[in-house]
């Protein structure tokens, strides 16, 4: 069971490293702006992870007790909480965008690049938060191979493939960070849809955890 989970995390980490390389290839200002958002993302991800791990633990416990209906209700409540939390995050980030970026840098160019991209970055938090919790739900149900393959496909075709096209064709560096986070938002939204219907479909109830 640890193998697909390990591959999933390794593939995602490699994908994010490649995206950072794309940002570096585009120039120091693009890289610096992207890294500001990566740092903010890392902080927010702790909250998403906390909700997801709580849901994963309770779902695993309920499945072990053969309370599949309760496990499903737990998962639904968890991703609804994540959705509400992400909406609050989006409102705060958009409302205090300049102040938020200035915590990490005083460079005028980075602030200018960041102000262009922060709305897209903020909106990305909605699918990322909800998907992070649904991923926790599926992990609690041991649906690990599904998560592994969905991550591999998303990273290969979107995070690495589509972003490579963006780096080649977008000439104005001012919009590259915006585009990189738009791709991640699209990736998270697409995987959220697939993971949501996977969880709602209930196939995880039939998985042998042994």
N, C-alpha and C positions, 0 to 999 in steps of 0.2 A: 504493500500500500504506500510505502514511502517513496517508491521509485517515480510514479507519475507526479506526485506532489513536488519532488525535487526537480524534475525536468521542467515542470510548469514554472517554478520560481526562477530557475536558471535561465530559461528562455526569455522570461519577462525582463530580468536583469540585463541580459545581453542586448535585448531590444532597446532598453532605455539608454544603455551605453552607446549604442550606435546612433540613436537620436541626438544624444549630447555631442557626438562626433560631427553630425550634420550641422549642429548649431555652431560648433567651433570652426568648421570649414567655412561658414558664412561670415565670420568675423568676430572680433573680441566683444563688440557691443551686443551682438546677437547672443553669443555664449553667456555673457554676464546676465543679460535679461532672462534668458532661459533658466539659468541656475538660480536666480531669485525665485522664480516660480516653482522650481524643483524643491527648493528648501521649504517654501510655504506648503507645497503638496505633501512633503514628508511629515510635517507637523499635523496636517489635517488627516493624513492616512492613519495616524495613531488612533484617532477617534473612530474612523470607519472600521479599523481592525478590532477595536474594543467591542463595538456592537456586533461585528461579525463573529468574533470568537465566543461571545456570550451566547449568540444564537446557535453556533455550531455545537457548543457544549450541551445546551438544552435539547437540541434536536437529537444528538447522539444518545443522550440519556433517555429521551422519550421513545426512540426507536428500539433501544435495548429493552424497554419495558413493554414493547409492542403497542405503544400508544401513538400510532401513525397520524391520527387525526389531530392530536394535541401537538405533535411535531410540526405538522403543516401550519397550524394556527400560530405557533411560536415563530416560525419563519416569516409568515405574513406580517406579524406585528413588528418584527425586527426590521424588515426593509421599509415599512411605513415610517418607523422612527428615523431611519437613516434618510429617508426622503425629506421629512420635515426639517431635520438637522441641516441637510445640504441647502435647502431653501434659505434658511437663516444665514448660513455661511455666504451664499451668493449675495444676499442683500447687504451684508456687512462689507464684503470685499468691494462691491460696486460703489457703495456709499462712501467708503474711506480708501479708495484705490491709491491715491497719491501718497497718503500717510502710510499705508501698508508697505508700499514699495520703498519709501524713504527710510524705513526701519533697516533695510538691508544695504542701501547705497545712497550716496548723495550725487552721483554722477548724472549730469543733466541729460546726456544721451540715453543712458539706461532708463532714466525716468520717462523720457519721451517714448522710447520703444515699449516700455512697460505699460504706459497709459493706453497705447493702441491695442495691446493684447490682453489686458487684464479681464475684460468682459468675457472674452472667449474662454480664458482660463477659469474664470468663476463659474461659467455655465457648465464647463466640463465636470465640475465637482458633483453635479446632480447625478448623472449616470454612474460616475465613479463610486460615489458613496453607496448608492442602491445596489450596484453590481457587486461591490465589495462584500456587502452583507449577504446577497444571494449566493455568492461564491462560498461564503462561510456556511450557509445552509446546506449546499451540496457537499461540502467537505464533511459536515456532520453526518451526512447520509452515505459517506464513502463513495460518492460519484466522482472519483478522482481522475479517471481516464478521460471522461468528458471534458473536465476542466483543463487537462493537459493539452488535448488536441485543439480545443477552442483557443487557447492561449497561443499555441504554436502557429495556427492559421492567422490569427489576428496580428501577431508580431511580424510574421513573414510578409504578409501581403499589404498591411497597412502601416505599421510603425516603421518598418524598414523599406518596403517597396514603394508605397505611396509617398512617403516623406522624401525618398530619393528623387522622385519626379518633381516634387515641390522645390527642392534645392536647385535642380537644374533649370526649371522654367520660371521661377519667380526671381526677377531681376532686382526689385526694390527690397533691400534688406529690412526695411522698416516693417514689412508684413510677414517676414519669415517666421518669427516667433508666434504670431497669430496663427499662421498656417500649421505649424507643428502641433499646437495645442488643439486646433480644429480637428486634425487627424486623430489625436488621442481621444477627443470627445466623441468622434464618430466611431472609433474602435470600441470605446467603452459602451456607447449606446447600442451598437450592433451586438456585442457580446451580452449586454444586459438583456436584450430581447430574447436571444437564444437561451440564456440561462434561466430567465423568468419562465418561459414556456416549458423548459426542461423540468423545473421545479413544480410548476403547476400540473404538468403531465403525470407526475407521480411515479415515474419509472424507478426513481431512487428508493421507493418502498420495497422493491423486489431485489435489491442488490444484496448479495451475500457478503457480509462484513468479515467473514472468517478467511 
